């Protein structure tokens, strides 16, 4: 956020935000929405569309999983303590 004074821009301030990731996975007969909902203190590894990989540590499910696409997919949202490029 920009910090402006009467005479000039004085700099900026930063606000900490938890790293988050949203993704979709296939829903099968073995998929437990309750297990996905109850995830805490887990490690999430993911690769972006551009091929970069990240590791989110101490992650938890931040919103209840949702069935989408006629029940064939689950949309997940997770947050974590740290996220590093791997």
Number of C-alpha atoms within 10 A of each C-alpha: 8 10 10 11 9 6 6 8 10 11 10 9 8 7 5 5 9 11 15 17 16 12 10 14 13 13 17 11 5 6 12 10 15 10 9 15 18 12 14 15 12 13 16 17 14 16 12 8 7 6 8 10 13 15 16 23 18 14 23 22 21 18 13 15 20 15 17 14 11 6 11 11 16 19 17 20 17 22 22 23 14 14 20 11 11 11
